[in-house]
Amino acid sequence: MAQFRPMARIISHLGERLISSTKVALLELVKNSYDAKSKFVEITINQYKRQIIIYDEGHGMDDKTIENHWLVVGTNNRLQGKESIENDEEEVPLGEKGLGRFSTMKLGNYLLLETSTKESGVQWNLDIDWTKFGYKSDLYLDQVNNNLYDSPKQKEGSFTKLVISDIKDFISEDWDKVEVENFISNTAAKYINPFYELPRKFKIKVWFIDRYNKKSLIKIGQSEKELLEQAHHEIKGTYTPSKIYYEFKVRRNGSLVDQGQDSILLDSKIEDKDPLEAGFVGEFRFHFYIFNRRRLKEITGFENTRVIREILDRYTGGPMIFRDGFRIFPYGDAGDDWLELNKEKYRKGKASIIGEQTTGYIALNSNKSPFLVDQTNREGLVKNKSYENFNYIVKGVFQKLLNIVERNEPKETSSDITSNAKKSATNIEKTILKISQSREIEEKDVKLIVQESRLINIGIKELNRREKALLETSSVGMTSMQIAHEIHNFMQKIISTLENLKLQLPSKYLNNVEVLEMNLRSLKTMISQIDEQATTLRRSKSKVNLVEQIDQIVRASKSLLANYNNIPIEIEVISEVDVLEIKVNKGLLIQLFDNLLINSFYWINSLGTADSEEKGIIKIEIMKDGNILFYDNGTGISLLDFEAIFEPFFSRKKDGKGLGLFICREIAAYHKIRFDLLERKNSRDRLFCFKLDFSEVILGGK
């Protein structure tokens, strides 16, 4: 009978040559300690003795376990344990291939295993000379004997101690205490998900003994919650087959300016409902934090921004992936742009998401995501159909987050641009004066001049854009005035015809005709704004019942709702009185409320409601003293835009001109109506209520 007979060096392919790095090798051994039900693992890096010692107080092993499991290549005892666990259980055995123990070969040439179970009266020891299994070994696997022997038990209870000697890393002169601490901060500190608690408490302790035999503890902290709680943007949620549920928060200057929750239905690219089919992703959690490094001064509770940057440098690089609570490398490491966050697709206007601003986690469960598996070298996930779907889903979350970031990106007003340009010019002037006095120029001076010049240039470009928009508006206006006069006369003929039609039609049609007539009169008044020959009509004011007029405007506007069909919208008018007579230009009054209603229609239709209600509601409350509250249950207005929304050309709409609310305030000012955005906040900490004070134009009033 012919059989395969492996060479001893096959072990090097499973250890030294398969495990990609020291950090991955250490992680595999940490996971072994967790699987052994230990409450901790203690790692000692000993430069003095050229050793790494890994110690835990898990269930330990006896001689039979060592012979039948630890020394068996590819043992499946943990895989069997994993399959026996229910899908909804969080704690899952981490090992399944039976290869993790070969990580010790990556770390050093010799291994002494010391272990004992709680019931055992002796300690079992195993000596392994990994050089006999090295790539250059000419021995067969069955020719290498490892020394297994017992000795008196050194302490009570169960434990496992791995003493790895003649280590291959941490021994050169470059590895001083600072370098070792940096290594641990970037690796061991993030072996366990620092953002989310494990199902069972588990700690990692790291000791460092330098080449002079001086011992010190390397502190491993959890994530700096105080910093994460001040992230400029964050989004968290869960993925279940074909659907993402998420919540988000936006902060600026220490205040919450936007928050909300919603869901994303994924398209047909993701078909992962059958857990037995390739492409299945399974449920997972995520929580991402975005920090704008130009705005770190907004973050409080830290000594200075340098400290904040140091923390961010340890955590940012993109989201990390954890399975069953433990890290999967290299996701989230600096330079590993697995989501392509540094590409142009994550830019939108001035808003952007890049890796060095991003941290957070994705939490997988191996039972719930059985096709998202490690590559054999433990460096990343296997690039199968499930991974492709998983990658697509996570990118979808970041695209949603980019929209949120862009929506809340501050927009400069014209006065902001002018003010910033003046500051930049002053900085340049001071720098040039300093250079002329000292007759020396430093690199930082050149950088400042270049930087401030760029800011001025950006401001000039934006002002040019706005000037061009004004010129285009003026050009259109000149042509419009010529056309408007003809349309104005034509409209008058139509209105006269309607008046005659009202006398001839049955009464059941009169309401519809009156609504049509009202809209035509409103249109006629608006046209008069650009008809230089209709000055009298533009400025004429008449007695109007404000309550009745608003009812008519609302009835007429409902015909526009067919254009906004993403979400049903209702309009409610609530009045303390039936009659409230005012003196205004009726056409301008209609234009004012039309603009407000159309704004509400657009934003409710585009972004939904503040509390994810299935129906948009617009309310107009009329008080007997002439005050009117206009508000809706849409997502609201950011605190950042409190004043800017009334400026010309300021708009959050994709192709908005930014004139609607500016015109509303101009119309209000013409009538001595006070028009303000109140500092009332909705559930998302955004402003939502306008107030119009008609008290000055009430007939018989003030």
N, C-alpha and C positions, 0 to 999 in steps of 0.2 A: 504494500500500500504506500503510495507516494503522498507526502504531506509537505506543507510549507514549513520551513524552519527559519524563524526570524533571527537576524543579527541583533546583537545587543544595542547597536547604535540606533535601532528603530525608536528607542526611548527618547533619544535626542530630538527626533522629529516631533515628538509629543510634548516635549518640555522646552529645552533650550532653543530650538529652532522654530517651534510653533508659537509659543507665547511671545507676543510682539515686543514687550517692554517690561521694565522693572515694575512700573506702576500697575500694569495689568496682572503681573505675577503676584504681587502683594494682595491685590484685590481678590484674586481667586482663593488665597489662603484665608483672608478675612471672612469670605463667604463660607468657607468650610467651618470656621469657628461658630458662625451664626447657625449653620445647619446642625451643629452639635449641641444646640440649645444653651450655649454659654451666654452669660449676661454681658460679657465683655471679651475683647481680644487685646492683648498687650504685645506691642511690637518694640523690640529693642534693637537699634542700629548701633553696633559696637565697632567703631573704627580701631580701637586699641587692640582688640582680639580678632579683628576682621571677620566678624560674625553678625548674623541677623537672627534674633530669637523671637519666635512667635508662640505666645502662650495663651491658653484659654482654660476655662473650667467647665467645659461641656461634658457630655456623657462619657468621653474617653473611649478606650478600646482595650480589649484583652488580646491574647495571642491568636485566638481563632479568628477574631474580626480582622486583625492585621493580615493574616494569611489568606483568608477567604474574600476579603473585600479590599483593604488598602493596597495589597500587593497584586490585586487582579486588575489588569489593564482593561478599561472600558466597563467596569462593573455598573450594573443597572439598579442597584438597590434604592438610590435616591429617585431615579426616574419612576420606579414602581410606587414609591411613597408619594410622589407628585401626582400620579394618575389617580390615586385613591382619595385625593382631597376634592371636596366639593368646589364648584366653580366660583361660588360667592365668598369663599374663604380668602382672606388677605394673606395669611402666612403660608408660604409655599416653599418646599425645599429648593435650594438654589442650584445644587449640582445635579447633573443628569447624565453627563458623558463619562464620568469616572476618570477624568484627566487632570483635574485641578491640582492634585498632589504633585504633579510633575513640574508645577511652577517653581518648586524648590530648586530644581536643576537650573532654571534660568537665573536664580539669585546667587548660587554658589556651587562649589565642586563637591562638598561633603555634607551629609545630613545625618544627624542623630535625632531619632524620634523617641521621645520618652512619654509614656502614657499609662493610664490606669483607670479602671472603672470604680464606681462607688463601692461595689461589693468585693472587689478584688483585694487580696492581701499583699500583692506584689506589684511592682512597676515593670512594665514591659519596654524593652529598648530595641531599637532597630538601627543598625549602622548601614549607610549606603554610600558607596564611593561612586559618584556620578561620572567620574572620568572613565570608568569601565564601560559606560553606556554612551560615551562621546562619539562624535561623528567619525573620529579616526580609529575607533576600537575595531579590532579584528576578531573579537569573541562572538560566539553565538549567545543568544539570550539565556538559554538553559545552562550555559557554562559559568554564568555569574551567580555567585552565592552571596546573599546579604545576611549579615549576622543578626539573628533575633534571639534575645536572651532576657531573662528576668533578673531583677535585683530588688533589694529591700525597698519598700515604698517610702518615699521621702516625706509625704504629707497625706493627710486624710482626704477622702472625697475623690472625685473624678477630675481628670485634667489631661491635657495634651500639650506637649512642649516640643517645638521644632527648633533645633539648633543647627543653623546653616553656616558652615565654615568655608574659609577661603572665598569670601564673597567677591563678586565681580563689579559691584557698583559701590558708591559712597566712600571709596578708599583713596582717591587721588587728592592732591593738595587743594584742588578746586572745591572740594566738599567740606567747607567750614560749616559752623553752626547755622549761619544765615542761609546758606544754600540748602541745607537739609530742611530747615524750617520752611523755606519757599517751596521746596518739593512736596513736603507734607501738606502745606496749605492748598496746593494746587491738585493734590491727588487724594491722600487719605482723608482729608477734611471733607471731601465730597464723594467718598466711597458709598456712604449712606446718604440717602436723600436729605439734604440739610433743610429743605423747605417743608417736609411732611414727615410726621411721626411714623416709625415702623410699627407693625402690629404688636411687636414685642420689644421691650426696652433692650438696647444693645449699645455699648460704648466701645470706642476705639481709643486706646492709650498708646502714646508713642514716647519712648525714651531715646535719648541720644547720648552715647559715650564717645567723646572725641579721642583723637590720637594720643592725648595726654592723660587718658583715663578719667576725665572729668564728666560726670553724669548730670544730665538736665532733662526736665520734662518739656516736651513740645506740646503746647496747648492746641487743642482742636476745638474750636467753637462751632456752635450751630450757626445758621445764617443770621446775619445782623438784621433782626426783625425791625428794629427802629428805622433802618435805612429802607428796607423793602416797603414798609408802610408809607413811605413818602415818594414812591416811584411816580414819575410824571404820568405814566400810562400803565395800566395793568389790565389783563384779561384772564379770566379763569373759567373753567367749565368742564364738561364731560362730553365724550363722544360715545354714542350708541349707534349701531348700524344705521347708516344713511342720514344721521341727524347729529348736529352739534348744538348743545345748550351752552350758553355763555353769559357771563356777567362782566362788566367793564367799569373802570373808574379812570377819571382824568383829573390831574391836579395841576395847579399853577399858583406860584407864590404861597405855597402852603395851604391853599384852599381847594376843596373839591369843586370843580367847575362842571363836571358832567359825570353821570353814572347811569347804568341801565342794564337790562338783561333782554335776551332775545334768543332765537334759535336759527340755525341755518340748515335748510334742506339741501342735501347734496344731489348733484345731477346723476345721470345714468352711468357716468364713468365709474362710480363706486357701486358695485354689486356684491355686498359682503354679508348678506343676511344668513347664508347657509354656512355654519361653522365647519362643515366637512369639505367645502370647496376651496380651491386655491384662490387667493385674493381676499379671503376673510381677514378682517383687521381686529374685530372684537372691541370691547369697551376699554376706554382709558380716560384718565384725568389729565388736565393740564393747567398750568398757572404761569403766565409770562409777565415779566416786569421790564419796562422800557425806561431808561434814564437818559435824558438829554444832557450831555456833558457840558454844554454851554450854559446850563441853568442850574448848576450844582449849588450856587449860592442860595437858592430857594430852600435847600434842605437844612434843617436845624438839628441840634443835639450832638454835633460833632465838632471837634476842635477847630478844624479848618477843611477846606475843600481838598487839600492834599490827602488827608485821611480817607475822605470819601472815595477819591480816585483809587487809592490803594485797595480798598475793599472791592470796588467795582472791577478792578483789574483781576482780582482773584475769581470773581464770579461770572463776569460777562464773557461773551463769545458766542452767544446763541443759547437756546434752551438745551439743557442736559436731558438725557433719557435714563430713567431708572426702571428696572424690572424687579418686582417683588421687593422694592425698597433699596436695591443696590445698583450702582452706576454701571452703565454700558459705555465704554470708551469707543471712539474719541468725541462723541457728540457733546458740544458745548465747550470744547477746548479752543483756545485761541488758534485761529488759522484753519479750523475745521468748519467751513461754511456749508454744512449739509443741507440747509434750507435755501441757500443762495440769497441770504439777506443782504449781501453787499452788492447785489446787482441792481440794475436800473429799475427792475420791475417793482421794487419796494420804494420808489420815489413818486411823490405826487405833489406837484407844486413845490412849496418850501418844506413840506413834510417828508420825512424819511424814517425808515427803520433799518439799522445796520447792526451787525453782530456785536461790535464793541459796546453798544448801548443796551444789549439785551441779555437777560438772564431768566432763570425759571426752570421749570421741569415738565416732563411728560412722564406720567406714572403708568407703566404697563403691569399687567398681571399675566404670568406665563400660562395659566389655565384659561384665561379669558381671551388671550391672543396667542394661540398655539403655533401659528405660522410665522410670527415675528421672532425668529431665533437667531442666536449668536453665530457669527462665523467661527470656524474651528479654532482660529487663533485668538478669539475673544476680542477682536478689534472691529467692532461694528456689527450691524445686523446683515443677514444674508439678503442680497438684492433680488428678492423674488417678487411675485405679483402682489403679495400682501404688503411688502415694504413699499412698493410703488404707490399703492392706494393710501397707505399710512402717510407717506410723504406728501401726497396730494392733499389729504385732509388737513394736515398741520399747516401747509402753505395757505389753505383756504382761511384758516383762523387768522393768520398774519395779514392776509389781504383785508379781512374785515377790520382788524386792528388798525391798519394803515388808513382806512377810510375814517375811522374814529379820530385818529391823530390829525389827519388833514382837516377834518371838520372843526377841530378845536385849535388849530394853529392860529396864533394872533395875526391879524392883518393890520398893516400900518395905515394910519390915516395920513392925509396930506400934511397935517401939522406935525405928526411923528416924523415923517420923512425929512421935513425942513429942519426940525429940531436936531435930529441925528446927524444931518449933514453939517450943521453949525458946530456940533461937538467934534466931529471928525476934522473939520477945517481948523478948529482951535487946537486940537491935538497935534496936527501936522505943523501948524505955526509955532507952537511951543518947542517941538522937537527940532525944527530947523533953527530956531533961535539958540537952542542949547548947543547944536553942532557948530554954529557960527562963533559962539563964545568960547567953546573949548577947543575948536579947530580939530576935533577928533570925531569920528563917526563909528559907532558900534553896530554890530549886526542887528541887535534888538531895535535900534533906531530905524534902520532900513525896513525891517519887518513891520514896524508900527506904521511907517509912512505908506508902505504898500497896502497894508490891511485897511487903514482908514481911507485911502484913495479908492479902494475897491468898494467900500461901503457908500462913499459919495457917488461913485459911478452907478451902483445898483439903484440908489435913490433917484438919480437923474433919469435912468431908464424907466423907472416906474412913473415918475412925473410926466415923462414924454408920452408914455402909454395913456395916461389919463388925459393929457392935453389932446392927443390924437382922438380919443373918444369924444371929447368936447367938440373938436372941430367937425368930426363926423356927425355929431348930433346937430351942430349948427348948420351944416350943409344940408342935412335932411330937413331941418327946420325951414330953410329958405324955400325949398321945393314944396314942402308941406303947406306953407302959408298960401301959395298960389292955388294948390288943389283944394285947400280947406274952404275957401270962399265959395267955390262952386258946389262942393258937397253940402255946405251949410244951407245954401238956397234949396238944394235938392231935398234935404232932410225936412225943411219947412213944408214943402209940398206933400211929402209922405205923411207928416203929422196932421196936416189939414184933411187929407184923404181919410185917415183913421178917425178923425172927429166926425166926419160924415158917415163913416161905416158904423160907428157906435149907435147912430140914430136909426140905422136900418136893421141891425142884427138883433136876434132874440136875446133876452137878458142872460141866458145861460152862457153866452159867449163873451159877455162884457168883461168879465174878470180877466180873461186871457188877453183881450184887446188892450185893457188898461195896463197890464204888465208890459205888453209890447210897446205901448205908447210911452210908458215911464222910461223904459230902456232907450228908446229913441231920443227922448228929451235929454236924458243923461248924456247920450252920445253926442247930441247936438251941442250941449254945453261944453263937453270936452273938446270938440272940434273948434269951438269958438276960442279956445286957448291958443290956437295957432292961426286963427283968422284975424288979421290985424284990422279988418273992417267990422269986427263984432265986439268992440270994446264995451259997449253998453251992456250986452248980454253977459259978458264975462264978469262984469263987476256988479251987476244988478243983484239985489237981495230982496227976498220976499218972506212973508210969514209962512212958516212951515210947522206942522205938528210933528215933532221929532220922533214920537213913538210910532205914529202911523207911517212916517217916512222910512224908518228903520225896518218895519215889518215889510214894506214894499220892496226895499233893497234886498232883504233876505229871500223873499219869494222869488225875485228875479234872479238872484245868484244861484239858486238851486239848479237852474238849467245848466250851469257850468260844471256841476258835480260829475256829469257823465265823462268829463275829461280826466277825472281823478278817481280811478276805479280800483286802486290797490286795496283800499280799506273803506268801508262805508262811513259816511260822515253825516252827522246831524247838527242842525243849528237851532239853538234855543234862545228866545228873546223873553226876558223877565223884566217887567216894569212895575214900579210902584204906583204909576198913574196911567190913565188912558190918554190924557192930553197934556202935552208939554210944548207950548208954542215958543218958537225961537225965530230970529230973523237972520237968515243966511242965504248964500247963493246955493240954490237947490242942487244944481249940477255938480258943484264942487263938493258938496256934502256927500253926494252919491259916489263920487270918485274916491273920496277919503275912505268910506266904508268898504267899497269894492276892493280897494288895494289891501285892506286888512283881511278881508275874507279870502281873497285869492292867495295871500301869503299863508294863511292857515291851511287852505286846501292843499297847497304845494307841499308844505313840510310834513303834514300828517300823512299825506299820500306817499312821500319819499322815505320818511324815517319812522313812521308808525307813531304809537302813543308812548307817553312817559312810563306807564305801568304795564305795557304790553296788552292793553285792553283791545278787544276785537273791533271796537267801534270808536271813531273819532268824534269828539263832541266840541262844538264851538258855542260859547255862551256870551250873550250881550245883556248886561244888567243895567237897567235905566233907573236912576234914583230921581225923586221928585225935586231935589235941589239942583238938577242939571248935570250931575256927574254920571258918567257911563264907564262901566268896566267891560273890557273886551278881552276874553281869554279863551284858551282851548286846552285840551289834554294831550297836546303834542309833546315832542321832546323838549321844547323850550329854547331859550336863548342863553348862551354862555355868559357868565359874569364878565368875561373878557370883552364882550361886545356891547356892554351896557350903554356907552355913549356913541360908539362907532356906527351902530345900526342906522342912525339918523343922518350920517354923512353921505353926500353924493358919491356914487360909484363904489360904495362898500356893499359887498354881497357875499353870502355863503353859498348861493346857488351856483351850479356848475357853469352856466352861461348867463348868469344874472347881470343886469346893468347897474344894479345898486341905486335905483332912483325911487322905488316905490315908497318907502318910509320917509325918505327925504321930501318927496312931494306931499305926503300926508302931513308932515309937520309944517311945511310951507302953507298948505291950505288952512291948517288950524291957526297958524300965526296970523294969516290974513283976516280971519274972523275973530281974533282975540280969544280963541279956544286954546286952553292949555292941554298939550298932548304929551304924556310921559309914559315911560316904562317903569312900572313899580318894582320895588326891591322885594317882591314876593317870590318865593322859590317853590318849585314842585318837588316831587319825590326824588328827582335826580339832581337836586340842588341847582336848578337852572331857572332863570326868570321866565315868566309866562303871561303876565297880565299887564295890559295897557289901560291907562286911565285918560279919559277925555272930559275936560271940565267945560261945560257949556253955560255955566252960571252967568257969564258976562253978556250972553246974547239971548237970554230968556226974556220974552216980552212981559213987561210988568214985574220983572224980577229986580235984581240989584241995580 
